[in-house]
Amino acid sequence: MAPRINLPPITRALLLILVALSTLNATLRFQKWSTSTSAADQAKPSTVSYVTSPRWAIPYLVLIPSESIVYPWTFLTSALIENNIVSLGISGAVLWFGGRYLERAWGGREYTKFVLFVTMIPNIVTFFIYALWHGIRGYSPPSATPINGLLALSASFLVSLKQLVPEHTVSVARSMISIRLKHLPALFVLANMLSGPLLGTDTAFWLSLFGFYTGWIYLRFFRLADIGTAESATSAEGATMRGDPSETFAFVSFFPEIVHPFLAPVCNGMYDLLVQLKLIRPFPDFDVESASASAAARSASGLPQTTSASGDGARTIEAERRRALALRALDERLNAAQPVATPSAVRPSDDSEPAAKEAQA
């Protein structure tokens, strides 16, 4: 009996599209390469040239700053195309594990909105950066750098996992190297920044950087999340909150604590400026407390397993989160409802007991 592929529907569809578009792109690139000849020596370009040269990019599949403006769908399709088998395997693993977990934790609708947001916006921004650079230099190169790949989505996946389980530790090489999940997004961007000069993959830096920013901005300020209340802790629907104002998801939390004193004033000043410009709304105190309690519950629950087809791991962490919020809300209500005794209310009760005894005598 063949093993059953245990994937949620949106993640399964994205994997199939990734393989299909990458295969189509490779086929068209190979045809373009094999039919091209050098005008100087009438010799076919080398195999290395086929793999590395932007000459063979397909402008109606991937983003090319000098050509793809007339193919608007490439702002989406380019994110699901890889040029070689190694990057295709890595991107497939990212979708398989990261997409499977997030789709079960959020649901298909929220997961789809997140994927669209963090793939299209980094592609659009990166496209216009390269177009502006060509405009400043005064010419467009004969083979403009193509923009494609799953790097933006990979960076945003790390950001979202950091939100869900910020204190989870990832161990590699038989636990010889241990890294907290909350530090992986910044390390991922740094690795892609260093790979640009070394490997000639400068687009990887921009895609990962803007994927990191857009993923955090969407989750921090715009995504509607279920926070649960005391009344809704046992019901199917809970209260919702826009964004995640918890301290564990602040921008400075992505970096080592040693740099927090330097980054915190800058981040706080930027936040105040955006609030004054009315680009974002300030977080109410109750939302901050609720989000912090939710983050604490997620950290205590750890990273659940995602192999169950019914999404038991995601439901477990959701149940723990709601239980913690319900207990917190109940405790606050009991403290608020408890009457506070005053001296004026105590003295009459103390004097009334002797008076009652004298009356009985």
N, C-alpha and C positions, 0 to 999 in steps of 0.2 A: 504494500500500500504506500503510495507516494506521500511524503510529508506535506502537511497543509501549511501554506504560507499565511502566517498570522499577522496581518497588517490592517490598520484602519483604511477606509476607502480613499480618503484624500491623499494619504501618504503613498498608497499603492498606485494611485493615478499619477502622482508626481514622479515616482520611480519609473513607471512605464514611459512617461513623456521624456524624462531625462535620457533613457536608453534609446528611444526612438529618434529624438532630435540629434543626439550625439552621433548615432549611426548614420543618419541622413547627412549631417554635416561632414562626417569623415568621407562618405561616398562622393559627395560633390567636390570636396577639396581634392580628393585623389584624381577625379576626372579632370579638374582644372589643372592640376599639377602635371598629369601624364600627357595632356594635349598641348602643354606650353613648351616652347623651344626658345632657346636663347637667340636673340637677333644677331649676336656677334659670331657664335661658333656653331649654331644650329644643334646644340647639344641639350639634352634634357637636364633640368636642374637636378641637383643631388637629392638623395633621400633626406639628408639632414635639413636641407632647405625646405622640403615639404613639411617637416615637423615644426620648424622654428619660424619660418618666414611668414610675415603677415600678408604676403602677396596672394596667398591662396584662400584667404578668408572669404566667406560667402556673405555678401552685404545684406541679403534678405533673411538671414538667419541670426547673425551676430551683429553687435553694434560696431559700426565703423564711422568715426566722427565725420569723415568727408563724404560719406555716401548714404548712411542708413537713415537720415532724416526723412527720406521719402518712404521708409518702411517702418511705420510707428509700432507695429507689433513686435519688432525686435527688442524694444525696451523690456519686454517680458520673456520672449523666447530665448534671448541671449543668456539669461540666468540659468537656463536648463540645458546648456550645451558645454561639453568638455571636449578638448582637442586631442587627448591621448588616453590610453587605457588606464594609466596610473591615476590621473585626476578623476577619471570616471569612476574608478573603484572607490576612491576616497569620498567623492560626492554621494555615491550610492550608499556607503556606510553611514554618512551623516544623515541622509534622509531616512534610512532604515531604523536607526536607533533614536536619533533626536526627534524626527518627525513622528515616529510611532508614540513616543512618550508624550510629546506636547499635544498631539491630537486627542489622545485619551484624557489628558489632564484638562484641556480647555473645551473640547468638543469640536466637531468638524467646521462649524460656521466661524467661530472665533479663530481657529487655526488657519482657515483659508484667508480671512481678512489680514491676519498677521503676515502670511507668506506674500501676499500681493503687496503689502505696504513695504516690507523690507527687501523685496527684490526690485521693484520698479523704481523707487525713489533713489537708491544708490546708483542704479544704472543711468537714470536721467542726470543726476548731478555729475557723475563721472564723465558722461558724454559731453556735457557742456564745458567741463573743465578742459578737456582735450580740444574741443572746438575753439574755445577761447584762446588756448595756448597757440594753436595753429594760426589764429587771427592775429595775435600779437607778433608772432614771428613773421607774418606777412606772406606765408605760403603754406600749402598743404602738401605733406610728403607724398610721394608716389604710392607708398604702401603704408597707410595710416594704421596705427596700433588698434587691433580689434579688442573689443570689450566683451567678455563672456565668462561664464563660470559661476559656480555656486558659492563663491567666497563670501558674498554679502549675507546670504542666508545662513551659512555656517557661523559667521560671527554673531548674528542675531540669535541663533539657536543657543550659543554659549551664554549670551546675555539673559535669555529667558530661563535657562537652567539655573543660572546664578540667582535669579529672582525666586525660583521655586525652592531650591535647596542651597542656600548661600554657603553654609558651613560644610557641605559634603566635600570629602577629600578624595581626589583621584590618585591612585597609586599605579605606577608603571615600573617595569623592570624588577618584578618580584618585590615590590614595595621599597625598592632602593630610592626611588624618587616619588615624593608625595607633594601634590599641589592642591591647594584649596580651589574649589570650583569658581569661587568669586574672583580669583586672579587670572583665570584662563582667558577671558575676553581680551584683556589688555596685553597679555603675552602673545595671543594669536595675532593681534594687530602689529605688535612689535616684530614678530617673526616675519610677517609679510612685508613690513617696511625694510627689513634687512635683506630680504630675498630680492628686492628690486634691483639694487646695484650689482648683486652677485650673480643673479640668474637672468636678469633682463625682464623680470615680471613686474614692471612698475604699476600696471593696472591692478595687480593683486593688493597692493597697499591701499589704493583708493577705495576699492570695493569692500575690503574688510573694514576699513576705517568708517566709511559711511554706513555699512551694515551694522556696525557696533553702535553708532550714533542713532540711527533711525530705529533700531530695535529697542534701545533704551528709552528714547523719547516717546515712542508709541506705548510701551508698557508703563512708563512712569506717569504720563499725563493724559493719555487718551483711551486706553483699553478699558472697557466696562468689565469689572470683575465682581463676582458674587462674594460678599464678605460675611454673610450670615448674621443673624441677630438672635436674641434670646427666644423670640417667638418663632423664628424660622429655622432654628437649629435642627429641628426634627422634621421639617417640611421639605417639599421638593424645590421650592423657590425661596431664595433668600434675598436680602437687601443687596443692592448693587452700589458700587463706588467706581468713579472714573479715575483711572490711574492707580498708582501704588506709591503713596507718600511715606512708606516705612523708611526708617533710618538705614536698615540693612540694604536698601536698594538705592540709596543716594549715590550720586556720581563718584564721590570720593571713595566709596566702599569698594570700588573695582581695583583700587591701588593699595600697595602696602601701607600700613599704618604710619610708617616713618614719614611719609610725604603728606599725610592728612593736614597737619598744621599749615602747610603752604597752599594746598589745593582748596581747603574749605572756604577761606575768605573769597577766593576767586569765584567758586561755584555759588556761594551765597549771594555775592554781588550780581552775578549773571541772572540768578533766579529772581532777585528783587527787580532788576531791570525789565525782565520779560513780563513780570506781573504788572509793573507800571505801564508798560506798553500794551497791556491787555492781550498779549499773545497767549498767555496761559492764565489760569485762575489760581489764586492761593489755596492751599490745602487747609480745610477746617481742622481744628484740633481733634475733633472726634474721629475724623477719617485717619489722621496720623496714628491715633491710639489703636483703632481697629486694624489698620494695616500692619502695625508693629506686632500686635497680638497674633495676627494671621501668619506673619513671617516667623514668629517664634514657634508656632505650632508646626509649620512646615519644616523648620530646622530640627525640631524634636522628632518628627516622624522619619526624617532621613529620605533617601532616594528609594522609592518603591520599585518593585519589580514590574516590568511591563510586558511579560510574556503571556499574561492571561488575555484571552480574546474578549472578555467582557469588561476589561479595564478595571479589575479589582484593585490594583495598586493605586490608581488615581482616585478611586472612590474611598480608599482607606485614608489617604492623606487629606481628602476633603472632609471626611467624617471627623478626623482628629482636629482639624482646623475649626470646624463648626462647634465641636464640643468645647474647645478652649475658649472660643468667643462667647458661647452661651454662659459658661461658668463666670467669665469676667463680667459680662453684662448683668447677670443675676446678682453677683456680689456688689456691684456698684448700686443697683437698685435697692438692695437691702440696706446698705449704708445710708442711702439718701432717705429712705422711708423710716429709719429708726429715729424716734423722738429724742430730743436732747433735753435733759433735765436742767432746770434753772433754779437758782437759790430761792426765788420767790415761790416756786412751786413746791419746794421741798419743806420749807419751814412750817407751813400750815399743817402738813401731814404729820410732822414730828410733834407739834403741840396738841394735835387733836386727840392723840392716844391718852394722855393724862386727863384731859377734860372729859373724855368718855368714861373713864374709870370713876371720876368724882360724881358724874351724873348717875352711874349705876349704884354708888354707895348711898 
